[in-house]
């Protein structure tokens, strides 16, 4: 009998580096690992990386997904520029001793940057207003802020702050988290890649770990929605080239329009 004998090189060094990256980024699939290898100068194509990825048994275990609603949804259009719209939401976790804490996440919906991730055992509406004031001083004023109807976001402190800063605060419809999808998606990435993978031994430990992960998310992690650019690189490109040119880099240009106003609007004070 005549059988084909493979003449492929063993790729020992490449396999070792691929395993090393996969161990560092346990929730990254082969596409993101391919981007990281390309940044290091690896010339192999994505098909070769996928073959080695499968041979090494590095496939990421999928977590059980929730049921998705079936139907046609219209996208929420937003002007394509930095600070056009921010999204806010909380994500909860607990430390090794059982104490619970929460993280206030603030995301730029256009650039996908995490503008702030503030962990603490308690965060009131006044604290949210102070953090937003500090963030505006560093980054500039947003055109709109989107959040759910949590008590921290519907407090008198937030109403007064939004009026004083002349910022349109948009509340999503109750029970419709998909209307705040950008920050919900970010919360999912944070939980999948950090909160479910780490054990926190105190609030300072959690703050340090979250700050490191957030910095890596903005400057190192390839984002699939941005054509595998990092959020920081996409934001720089958006600012340097203008919003229309930056949005038309893909095969289909993304729409440019004013923010949709679906949901519950904040009462005027």
C-alpha positions in Angstrom: 0.0 0.0 0.0 1.1 3.5 -0.7 0.2 6.2 1.8 1.0 9.9 1.7 3.5 11.0 4.3 3.3 14.6 5.4 6.4 16.8 4.7 5.2 19.7 6.8 7.8 21.2 9.1 7.1 20.6 12.8 6.8 24.4 13.5 8.0 23.8 17.1 8.7 27.4 17.9 5.5 28.7 16.4 3.5 26.0 18.3 5.2 27.0 21.5 4.5 30.7 21.0 0.8 29.9 20.1 0.4 27.9 23.3 2.0 30.6 25.3 -0.3 33.3 23.9 -3.3 31.0 24.4 -2.4 30.5 28.0 -2.0 34.2 28.6 -5.3 35.0 26.8 -7.4 32.0 27.7 -10.6 33.4 26.2 -9.1 34.4 22.8 -9.9 32.4 19.8 -7.6 31.7 16.8 -8.5 35.0 15.0 -7.3 37.2 17.8 -4.3 35.0 18.4 -3.4 35.4 14.7 -3.6 39.2 15.1 -1.2 39.1 18.1 1.2 36.8 16.2 1.1 39.2 13.2 2.1 42.1 15.5 5.2 40.1 16.4 6.2 39.6 12.8 4.9 36.1 12.2 4.3 35.7 8.4 2.0 32.6 8.5 -1.5 32.9 7.2 -4.6 32.5 9.2 -5.3 29.0 7.8 -2.0 27.7 9.0 -2.5 29.3 12.5 -6.0 27.7 12.6 -4.5 24.3 11.8 -1.9 24.5 14.5 -4.5 25.9 16.9 -6.6 22.8 16.3 -3.7 20.4 16.5 -2.7 21.9 19.9 -6.2 21.5 21.3 -6.5 25.2 22.1 -10.2 25.6 21.2 -11.9 27.9 23.6 -14.7 26.3 25.5 -18.0 28.1 24.7 -20.1 29.2 27.6 -23.8 28.5 27.6 -25.5 31.3 25.7 -28.9 32.7 26.6 -31.8 32.4 24.4 -32.0 35.1 21.8 -35.2 36.8 20.6 -36.1 36.2 17.0 -37.1 39.2 14.9 -35.9 42.1 12.9 -34.3 44.9 14.7 -33.3 48.3 13.4 -29.8 49.5 14.3 -29.5 52.6 16.5 -27.6 55.2 14.5 -25.1 57.5 16.1 -22.9 60.2 14.7 -19.5 58.7 14.0 -17.1 60.8 16.1 -15.3 60.5 19.4 -17.5 61.4 22.4 -20.7 61.3 20.3 -22.3 59.0 22.9 -21.3 57.3 26.1 -22.9 54.3 27.8 -23.0 53.5 31.5 -23.8 50.3 33.4 -22.8 48.3 36.5 -21.3 44.8 36.6 -21.2 42.9 39.9 -18.7 40.4 41.4 -17.4 39.2 44.8 -14.0 38.9 46.4 -12.5 35.7 47.9 -13.9 36.5 51.3 -17.5 36.7 50.0 -17.7 40.5 50.0 -19.5 41.9 47.0 -18.4 44.8 44.9 -19.6 46.5 41.8 -17.9 48.2 38.8 -19.2 51.3 37.1 -18.2 50.9 33.4 -18.3 53.9 31.0 -17.9 53.1 27.3 -17.6 55.3 24.2 -20.1 53.7 21.8 -18.3 54.8 18.6 -14.6 54.0 19.5 -15.5 51.1 21.9 -13.0 52.5 24.4 -13.5 51.9 28.1 -13.3 55.4 29.4 -13.6 54.3 33.1 -14.0 51.2 35.1 -14.5 52.1 38.7 -14.8 49.3 41.3 -16.1 49.9 44.8 -18.4 48.3 47.4 -20.9 51.1 47.0 -21.4 53.7 44.3 -24.1 56.3 44.7 -25.6 58.7 42.2 -23.4 61.5 43.6 -20.4 59.4 43.1 -21.4 58.7 39.5 -21.8 62.5 38.9 -18.3 63.1 40.4 -16.7 60.5 38.2 -18.4 61.9 35.1 -17.2 65.4 35.9 -13.6 64.2 36.3 -13.9 62.2 33.0 -15.2 65.2 31.1 -12.3 67.3 32.4 -9.9 64.8 30.9 -11.7 63.8 27.7 -14.3 66.4 26.8 -18.1 66.5 26.9 -20.2 63.8 25.3 -23.1 64.5 23.0 -25.4 62.0 24.8 -25.2 59.6 27.7 -27.2 56.3 27.7 -28.0 54.2 30.8 -30.7 51.9 32.2 -33.2 53.0 34.9 -31.1 52.1 38.0 -31.6 54.1 41.1 -28.1 55.6 40.8 -28.8 56.9 37.3 -32.3 58.2 38.1 -31.3 60.1 41.3 -31.8 63.8 41.9 -28.0 64.2 41.8 -27.8 62.8 38.2 -30.8 64.9 37.1 -29.2 68.1 38.5 -25.8 67.2 37.0 -27.2 66.6 33.5 -29.0 69.9 33.6 -26.0 71.8 34.9 -23.8 70.3 32.1 -26.4 70.6 29.4 -26.1 66.9 28.5 -28.9 64.8 27.0 -29.3 61.8 29.2 -31.2 59.0 27.5 -32.8 56.1 29.5 -33.5 52.8 27.8 -36.9 51.2 28.0 -37.3 49.1 31.2 -36.4 45.5 30.7 -34.7 46.2 27.3 -30.9 45.9 27.9 -30.3 45.4 24.2 -31.0 49.1 23.8 -27.7 49.6 25.8 -25.9 47.0 23.9 -22.4 48.5 23.7 -21.8 48.6 27.4 -23.6 45.3 27.9 -21.2 43.7 25.4 -18.3 45.3 27.2 -19.6 43.9 30.5 -19.8 40.5 29.0 -16.2 40.7 27.8 -15.0 41.8 31.2 -16.9 39.0 33.0 -15.7 36.4 30.5 -12.0 37.4 30.3 -11.4 38.9 33.8 -14.0 38.4 36.5 -14.6 34.7 35.8 -10.9 34.0 35.5 -9.5 35.9 38.5 -9.9 35.7 42.3 -9.8 39.0 44.1 -8.3 39.1 47.6 -9.4 42.7 48.4 -10.7 45.9 46.9 -7.2 47.2 46.1 -6.4 44.0 44.4 -9.6 44.2 42.3 -8.8 47.9 41.4 -5.3 47.0 40.2 -6.4 44.0 38.2 -9.3 45.9 36.6 -7.1 48.9 35.7 -4.6 46.6 34.0 -7.2 44.7 32.1 -8.9 47.9 31.0 -5.6 49.4 29.7 -5.0 46.2 27.8 -8.6 46.2 26.4 -8.0 49.7 25.0 -4.5 49.4 23.7 -3.7 45.7 23.2 -6.8 43.6 22.6 -8.0 43.4 18.9 -11.7 44.3 18.6 -13.6 42.3 16.0 -16.1 45.1 15.5 -13.3 47.5 14.6 -11.7 45.2 12.0 -9.4 43.8 14.7 -8.0 47.2 15.5 -7.6 48.2 19.1 -10.1 50.8 20.4 -7.3 53.3 21.1 -5.9 52.9 17.5 -9.4 53.3 16.0 -10.1 56.4 18.0 -6.8 58.0 16.9 -7.6 57.1 13.3 -11.1 58.5 13.6 -9.7 61.8 15.0 -6.9 62.1 12.4 -8.7 61.2 9.2 -12.2 62.4 9.9 -15.3 60.3 10.6 -16.5 59.6 7.1 -13.2 58.2 5.8 -12.6 56.2 8.9 -16.1 54.6 8.7 -15.7 53.6 5.1 -12.6 51.5 5.5 -14.7 48.3 5.5 -16.5 46.9 2.5 -19.7 48.6 3.5 -19.8 52.1 5.0 -21.4 52.4 8.4 -24.3 54.9 8.5 -23.8 58.4 10.0 -26.8 59.9 11.6 -28.0 61.5 14.8 -28.6 59.3 17.9 -31.9 57.5 17.9 -34.3 58.6 20.7 -36.1 55.5 21.5 -36.9 54.8 25.2 -37.6 57.0 28.1 -36.3 60.6 28.1 -35.1 62.3 31.3 -37.7 64.8 32.6 -36.7 68.4 32.3 -36.0 70.1 35.7 
